[in-house]
């Protein structure tokens, strides 16, 4: 066990000179040897089901997962992969995707998950940044990535999930390991808590993605998205890609506590929504979803006809959750505790969590081993009090080691006292609930005022003929920024620009009005992490401005 405790996380927090502090919980000696923790858990739960492929119904026991993971770890060691070496993985979810990730923890190396829909320049950037010794790649992506690797001139071993002529398959490397070797396997000892464990990329919403380096301590000791008591022996859904921190942490916790994860990557999102009802008889206990998924779910017409009454816990995160979306999620999961949190890739997960009877747009109160303060935005010189808006600074035992090979970027967000400067605008109330308004870089600078796009987006999202919206800054002829909305209509809807502009006017004060206009588009551009790419939208807005 890693010694994490959640029950008292809220009751033992306190406020000290403008800083909200969670309780300090010291982990037991050797807690960071997380590969050993997972190995022990799988040996204990060999007969329990650990994974289910939703489309086929195929089940995988922890004993089967363990056997494949040890075989993968043995192969990696035979390739002379050592602690500190980087292992890349680029694939969607399937019954084998977790295997190299856990195998990397078994041998003390660094796992580096990629998005599975990248362009050539981004692949080159990842390869040149991390210099992986081996990359595990899905069959659908391997030819493209192989050709890109050749252009870099870097010698990298490629293993394919599936079968491709001329390449070694994942199945082949497993079969090459003997039963006797599997039986005798022991994890490589991780020498200290701060040894690097994973490089995971930032979303890239404001520029090039940075590689966030986390330690074995952070992976082993971050706060759970799902309460431990509920996770044990449960069944759940987590659609987060492996390139998201939630897509790493939650499957590892499922292994640690003997939970069965339903894998849905080869299904459409609409079919995955129906899946919860399909498993009603045998019960899906918990669901983890991104805010984008929650938004789309709230605009999906058949959802209200489905029965989600067996779900006990729902975690929504990734960005600010709109009030109407939260209300929708609460209605369709009538017996589920709906949890919102605040976290970041750099924090290895979450540092706040909501409780019962908190404000609907709150992201909760500070968790164990974390501290949060609000500093004046821009200069960071003044610590602010309740209901004063500023930048969230976070201190956490699970904060990143650094941005990988990027000391300048690291110095900009981690100060000398190890406070992480989040770049998020927010505030807290008198009872210590935190509220996120927007990214500071997304604020619209209109003359002497700052306008957050979030409140405008929330209003437009309520419109019955709108399924997607993003608000950005558009400069007028006097170089003054004004709010402009990019809107995705519902299928067959005839809503007009004027109607959207008036809808906003009727529901919010004048400074938030859409003086930059409305542009209808078929779909919003997304980053690989699934967040709206406002950089792309700002470029579109510039082109529109030049046309007039």
C-alpha positions in Angstrom: 0.0 0.0 0.0 1.2 3.5 -0.7 -0.3 5.0 2.4 -2.7 7.5 0.8 -5.7 8.7 3.0 -8.7 10.7 1.7 -11.3 10.5 4.4 -9.8 13.4 6.4 -8.5 15.4 3.6 -11.3 18.1 4.0 -11.7 18.2 7.8 -8.0 18.8 8.5 -7.4 21.6 6.1 -6.7 25.1 7.4 -6.2 28.7 6.4 -2.9 30.5 7.1 -2.1 34.1 6.0 -3.9 33.9 2.7 -2.9 30.2 2.0 -5.3 27.3 2.1 -3.4 24.2 3.3 -4.5 20.6 3.1 -3.3 18.1 5.8 0.2 16.7 5.5 0.1 12.9 5.1 3.6 11.3 5.1 3.9 8.2 2.9 5.4 5.1 4.3 9.1 4.2 3.7 9.7 3.0 0.1 6.3 4.1 -1.2 7.8 5.3 -4.4 8.7 1.7 -5.5 5.4 1.7 -7.4 6.2 -1.1 -9.8 6.6 -3.4 -6.8 3.2 -2.2 -5.4 1.5 -3.0 -8.8 3.3 -6.4 -9.0 2.1 -7.3 -5.5 -1.5 -6.3 -6.2 -1.7 -8.3 -9.5 -0.3 -11.4 -7.8 -2.9 -11.0 -5.0 -5.8 -10.5 -7.5 -4.8 -13.0 -10.3 -8.4 -14.3 -10.7 -10.1 -10.9 -10.7 -11.1 -9.3 -14.0 -8.9 -6.2 -14.7 -10.0 -5.1 -18.2 -13.0 -5.6 -20.5 -13.1 -4.8 -24.2 -16.5 -3.3 -24.6 -17.0 -4.0 -28.3 -16.2 -7.7 -28.0 -16.9 -8.5 -24.3 -13.4 -10.0 -24.0 -12.1 -10.0 -20.4 -8.6 -10.0 -19.1 -7.7 -11.2 -15.6 -5.0 -9.5 -13.5 -3.1 -12.8 -13.8 -3.1 -12.5 -17.6 -2.1 -8.8 -17.4 0.7 -9.6 -15.0 2.1 -12.4 -17.2 2.2 -10.1 -20.3 3.7 -7.2 -18.3 6.5 -9.3 -16.9 7.3 -10.7 -20.3 7.4 -7.1 -21.7 9.7 -6.0 -18.8 12.0 -9.0 -19.5 12.2 -8.0 -23.1 13.0 -4.4 -22.3 15.8 -5.4 -19.9 17.3 -7.6 -22.7 17.3 -4.5 -24.9 19.5 -2.9 -22.2 16.8 -0.5 -21.2 17.9 0.9 -17.8 16.5 3.4 -15.2 16.5 6.9 -16.8 16.0 5.5 -20.3 12.9 6.7 -22.2 10.3 4.3 -23.6 7.7 5.8 -26.0 4.2 4.6 -26.6 1.7 5.8 -29.2 -1.6 3.9 -29.3 -5.3 4.0 -28.6 -6.8 2.0 -25.7 -6.8 -1.8 -26.1 -6.1 -4.8 -23.9 -2.3 -4.4 -24.3 -1.9 -0.6 -24.1 -1.3 -0.6 -20.3 1.3 -3.4 -20.5 4.4 -1.3 -21.6 3.4 1.4 -19.2 3.5 -0.9 -16.1 6.5 -2.8 -17.5 8.4 0.5 -17.5 7.5 1.0 -13.8 8.7 -2.6 -13.2 12.2 -1.8 -14.5 12.5 1.8 -13.3 12.6 3.5 -16.6 10.7 6.6 -18.0 7.5 6.0 -19.9 6.5 8.7 -22.5 3.0 8.5 -23.9 2.2 10.2 -27.2 -1.1 11.2 -28.7 -2.1 8.8 -31.5 -3.1 11.4 -34.1 0.0 13.5 -34.4 1.5 15.3 -37.4 5.0 14.7 -38.7 6.6 17.8 -37.1 5.2 16.9 -33.7 6.5 13.4 -33.9 10.0 14.7 -34.8 9.8 17.1 -31.9 8.9 14.3 -29.4 11.7 12.0 -30.7 14.4 14.7 -30.7 13.3 15.9 -27.2 13.2 12.5 -25.5 15.5 10.2 -27.6 13.4 7.1 -26.8 15.2 3.7 -27.0 12.0 1.9 -28.1 8.6 3.0 -29.1 5.4 0.8 -28.9 3.1 1.9 -31.8 -0.4 0.9 -32.9 -0.8 -0.9 -36.3 -2.7 2.0 -37.8 0.0 4.6 -37.0 3.2 2.6 -37.3 4.1 3.2 -41.0 3.7 7.0 -40.7 5.7 7.1 -37.5 8.4 4.7 -38.9 8.9 7.0 -41.9 9.1 10.0 -39.7 11.7 8.4 -37.4 13.8 7.6 -40.5 13.9 11.3 -41.4 15.4 12.2 -38.0 18.3 9.7 -38.4 17.8 8.5 -34.8 18.0 4.8 -34.2 14.9 3.7 -32.4 13.5 0.2 -31.9 9.9 -0.1 -33.0 7.4 -2.6 -31.7 4.0 -2.8 -33.3 0.7 -3.7 -31.6 -0.6 -6.0 -34.4 1.2 -7.3 -37.4 3.2 -5.4 -40.0 5.7 -7.0 -42.4 9.3 -6.2 -41.4 8.5 -5.1 -37.9 8.7 -7.0 -34.6 5.2 -7.4 -33.1 4.2 -7.0 -29.4 3.0 -10.6 -29.4 6.4 -11.8 -30.7 8.4 -10.2 -27.9 6.1 -11.7 -25.3 6.3 -15.2 -26.7 10.1 -15.0 -26.7 10.3 -14.9 -22.9 10.3 -18.2 -21.0 7.9 -19.3 -18.3 10.9 -19.8 -16.0 12.1 -16.2 -16.5 8.6 -15.0 -15.8 8.5 -17.0 -12.6 11.8 -15.6 -11.3 11.1 -12.0 -12.3 11.8 -9.2 -9.8 11.3 -5.5 -10.2 14.3 -3.2 -10.6 14.7 -1.3 -7.4 14.0 2.4 -7.7 16.7 4.1 -5.7 15.0 7.2 -4.6 11.6 9.0 -4.6 12.7 11.7 -7.1 13.9 9.3 -9.8 12.0 10.2 -13.1 9.1 8.0 -14.0 7.1 9.6 -16.8 7.2 12.4 -19.4 3.7 13.6 -20.2 3.0 16.5 -22.5 1.0 19.7 -21.8 -2.1 20.3 -23.9 -0.4 22.8 -26.2 -3.4 25.2 -26.2 -1.1 28.3 -26.0 1.9 27.0 -28.0 4.2 24.0 -28.4 3.6 21.2 -25.9 6.1 20.8 -23.2 7.3 17.5 -21.7 6.3 17.4 -18.0 8.7 15.2 -16.1 7.2 13.5 -13.0 8.9 11.3 -10.4 8.1 7.9 -9.0 6.9 9.6 -5.9 4.4 11.7 -7.8 3.0 8.7 -9.7 2.7 6.7 -6.5 1.4 9.3 -4.2 -0.9 11.7 -6.1 -4.5 12.1 -4.8 -7.1 9.7 -6.4 -9.7 10.9 -8.8 -11.9 8.0 -7.4 -12.2 7.3 -3.6 -10.2 4.3 -2.6 -13.2 2.6 -0.9 -15.2 2.8 -4.1 -12.3 1.8 -6.4 -11.6 -1.5 -4.7 -13.0 -4.4 -6.7 -15.2 -2.0 -8.8 -16.0 -1.5 -12.5 -15.5 1.8 -14.2 -15.0 3.8 -17.4 -12.2 6.2 -18.1 -12.0 7.5 -21.6 -8.9 9.6 -21.1 -6.2 9.0 -23.6 -2.9 7.6 -22.3 -1.3 11.0 -23.2 -3.4 12.6 -20.4 -2.3 12.4 -16.8 -5.8 11.0 -15.9 -5.3 8.3 -18.6 -2.2 7.1 -16.7 -3.1 7.6 -13.1 -6.6 6.0 -13.1 -5.7 2.8 -14.9 -2.7 2.4 -12.5 -5.0 2.9 -9.5 -7.4 0.4 -11.0 -4.6 -2.2 -11.0 -3.5 -1.2 -7.5 -7.1 -1.7 -6.1 -8.3 -4.6 -8.2 -10.8 -2.6 -10.3 -12.1 -3.6 -13.8 -11.8 -0.8 -16.5 -14.1 -0.9 -19.5 -12.2 -0.1 -22.7 -14.2 1.8 -25.3 -11.6 3.2 -27.7 -12.9 1.3 -30.7 -16.4 2.6 -30.2 -18.0 5.9 -31.1 -18.5 8.4 -28.3 -22.3 8.0 -28.7 -22.0 4.2 -28.4 -19.9 4.6 -25.3 -22.7 6.7 -23.8 -25.1 3.8 -24.4 -22.6 1.4 -22.8 -23.3 2.6 -19.3 -26.9 1.5 -19.6 -25.8 -1.8 -21.3 -23.8 -2.7 -18.2 -26.6 -1.6 -15.8 -27.3 -5.2 -14.6 -23.7 -5.8 -13.6 -23.1 -2.1 -12.7 -20.6 0.4 -13.8 -19.6 2.0 -10.5 -17.7 5.1 -11.6 -17.2 7.2 -14.7 -14.3 9.6 -15.5 -14.9 12.0 -18.4 -13.3 15.2 -19.8 -15.2 18.4 -19.9 -15.5 18.1 -23.7 -17.2 14.8 -23.4 -19.5 16.2 -20.7 -20.4 19.1 -23.0 -21.2 16.8 -25.9 -23.2 14.5 -23.7 -25.3 17.4 -22.6 -26.2 18.1 -26.2 -26.9 14.5 -27.2 -30.6 14.0 -27.7 -31.0 10.4 -26.7 -29.1 10.7 -23.4 -32.2 11.5 -21.4 -33.8 8.2 -22.4 -30.9 6.2 -20.9 -30.8 4.8 -17.3 -27.6 5.8 -15.5 -29.1 5.1 -12.0 -26.5 2.5 -11.0 -23.5 4.8 -11.4 -22.2 5.8 -7.9 -19.5 8.3 -8.8 -18.8 10.7 -11.7 -15.6 12.7 -12.1 -15.5 15.5 -14.7 -12.4 17.5 -15.4 -9.9 18.9 -17.8 -11.3 22.5 -18.0 -13.9 24.7 -16.5 -17.3 22.9 -16.4 -20.2 25.0 -17.5 -23.0 25.4 -15.0 -25.7 24.0 -17.3 -23.5 21.0 -18.1 -23.0 20.3 -14.4 -26.7 20.5 -13.8 -27.3 18.1 -16.7 -24.8 15.6 -15.4 -26.4 15.8 -11.9 -29.8 15.0 -13.5 -28.8 12.0 -15.6 -26.7 10.4 -12.9 -29.4 10.6 -10.1 -27.6 8.4 -7.6 -24.0 9.4 -8.4 -21.8 11.8 -6.5 -20.7 14.3 -9.1 -17.1 15.4 -8.4 -15.3 18.4 -9.9 -11.6 19.0 -9.3 -8.8 21.3 -10.1 -5.5 19.9 -11.3 -2.9 20.2 -14.0 -0.5 17.9 -15.8 2.3 19.7 -13.9 0.7 18.6 -10.6 0.3 15.0 -11.6 -3.4 15.1 -11.1 -5.7 17.0 -8.8 -5.2 19.3 -5.8 -8.9 20.2 -5.0 -12.1 18.2 -4.9 -15.8 19.1 -4.4 -17.8 17.9 -1.5 -21.5 17.5 -1.0 -23.6 20.8 -1.0 -20.8 23.0 -2.5 -21.6 25.7 -5.0 -22.3 24.2 -8.5 -19.5 26.0 -10.2 -16.9 25.3 -7.5 -13.9 23.0 -8.1 -13.7 22.2 -4.4 -11.4 22.6 -1.5 -7.7 21.9 -1.2 -6.6 18.2 -0.8 -3.9 16.6 1.3 -0.2 17.5 0.7 -1.2 20.7 -1.2 -1.4 24.4 -0.6 -3.1 27.0 -2.7 -2.9 30.8 -2.7 -4.3 33.5 -5.0 -1.7 36.1 -6.2 -2.2 39.3 -8.1 -2.3 38.4 -11.8 0.5 39.8 -13.9 3.0 40.8 -11.3 2.4 38.1 -8.6 3.5 40.6 -5.9 0.4 40.6 -3.7 -1.3 37.7 -2.0 -5.1 38.1 -2.3 -8.0 37.3 0.1 -11.4 35.8 -0.3 -13.4 36.7 -3.5 -10.4 38.5 -5.0 -9.6 37.3 -8.5 -6.0 36.5 -9.3 -3.6 33.7 -10.4 -3.7 30.3 -8.6 -0.3 29.4 -7.2 0.0 25.8 -6.0 2.5 24.0 -3.8 2.2 20.2 -4.0 4.3 17.2 -3.0 3.5 15.8 -6.5 4.5 18.9 -8.5 6.7 18.1 -11.6 10.4 17.8 -11.4 10.7 20.1 -14.4 9.8 20.6 -18.0 12.0 18.0 -19.7 15.2 19.6 -21.1 13.6 23.1 -20.9 15.0 25.0 -17.9 13.8 28.4 -19.1 10.2 27.3 -19.2 10.5 25.6 -15.8 11.8 28.8 -14.2 8.8 30.7 -15.5 6.3 28.5 -13.6 8.2 27.1 -10.6 9.6 29.8 -8.3 12.4 29.5 -5.7 9.9 28.3 -3.0 8.5 25.6 -5.4 5.2 27.4 -5.9 3.7 26.4 -9.3 2.3 29.4 -11.2 -0.7 27.8 -12.8 -1.6 30.5 -15.3 -5.3 30.1 -14.2 -7.4 33.0 -13.1 -9.6 32.2 -10.1 -10.6 33.0 -6.5 -11.8 31.3 -3.3 -14.7 32.1 -1.0 -14.8 32.4 2.8 -15.2 28.6 3.2 -12.2 27.8 1.0 -14.0 26.7 -2.1 -12.0 27.5 -5.2 -13.5 28.8 -8.5 -11.7 28.9 -11.8 -12.6 31.7 -14.3 -10.3 31.1 -17.3 -6.7 30.9 -18.5 -5.0 34.2 -18.0 -3.6 34.0 -21.5 -7.2 33.7 -22.9 -8.4 37.0 -21.3 -9.7 39.6 -23.7 -8.0 43.0 -23.1 -10.6 45.6 -23.9 -9.2 49.1 -23.2 -8.7 49.2 -19.4 -10.7 46.1 -18.6 -10.1 42.3 -18.8 -12.9 40.1 -20.1 -13.0 36.3 -19.4 -14.4 34.3 -22.3 -15.8 31.7 -19.9 -19.0 33.5 -18.8 -19.9 34.3 -22.5 -19.3 30.7 -23.6 -21.4 29.4 -20.8 -24.4 31.6 -21.9 -24.1 30.7 -25.6 -23.8 27.0 -24.7 -27.3 27.2 -23.1 -28.8 28.1 -26.5 -30.9 25.1 -27.6 -29.5 25.3 -31.2 -25.8 25.4 -30.2 -23.6 22.3 -29.6 -20.2 24.0 -29.4 -18.8 27.4 -28.7 -15.5 29.2 -28.1 -14.9 32.9 -27.5 -11.7 34.6 -28.4 -10.3 38.1 -28.7 -10.7 39.9 -32.1 -9.0 43.2 -32.6 -10.9 46.1 -34.2 -9.6 48.8 -36.4 -8.3 50.7 -33.3 -6.5 47.6 -32.1 -8.9 47.1 -29.2 -9.7 43.5 -28.4 -13.4 42.6 -28.5 -15.2 39.3 -27.8 -15.9 37.1 -30.9 -17.7 33.8 -30.8 -17.1 30.7 -32.9 -20.3 28.7 -32.8 -21.2 25.1 -33.9 -24.9 24.8 -34.6 -27.1 21.8 -33.8 -27.7 19.6 -36.9 -30.4 21.3 -39.0 -30.6 24.4 -36.9 -31.2 27.8 -38.5 -29.9 30.1 -35.8 -28.5 33.4 -37.0 -25.5 35.5 -35.9 -27.9 38.2 -34.8 -29.8 35.7 -32.7 -26.7 34.7 -30.8 -25.6 38.3 -30.3 -29.0 39.2 -28.8 -29.0 36.0 -26.7 -25.8 37.2 -25.1 -27.1 40.7 -24.7 -30.2 39.5 -22.8 -28.2 37.4 -20.3 -25.0 39.3 -19.4 -23.7 42.8 -18.8 -22.5 45.0 -21.7 -18.7 44.4 -21.5 -19.3 40.7 -22.3 -21.4 41.5 -25.5 -20.1 40.0 -28.8 -18.8 43.2 -30.3 -16.4 41.2 -32.4 -19.3 39.2 -34.0 -20.1 35.6 -34.5 -18.7 33.0 -36.9 -20.4 29.7 -37.5 -18.1 26.7 -38.2 -18.7 23.0 -38.7 -16.6 22.0 -35.8 -14.2 23.5 -33.3 -10.5 22.8 -33.8 -9.0 20.8 -31.0 -5.5 20.1 -29.7 -4.4 16.5 -29.4 -5.4 16.6 -25.7 -9.0 17.3 -26.8 -9.0 21.0 -25.7 -10.2 23.7 -28.0 -7.3 25.2 -30.0 -7.8 28.9 -29.5 -4.6 29.7 -31.2 -6.2 28.3 -34.4 -9.3 30.3 -33.8 -7.4 33.5 -33.3 -5.7 32.9 -36.7 -9.1 32.5 -38.3 -10.3 35.7 -36.6 -7.2 37.6 -38.0 -8.0 36.3 -41.5 -11.6 37.4 -41.2 -10.5 40.9 -40.0 -8.2 41.3 -43.1 -11.1 40.4 -45.4 -13.0 43.5 -44.4 
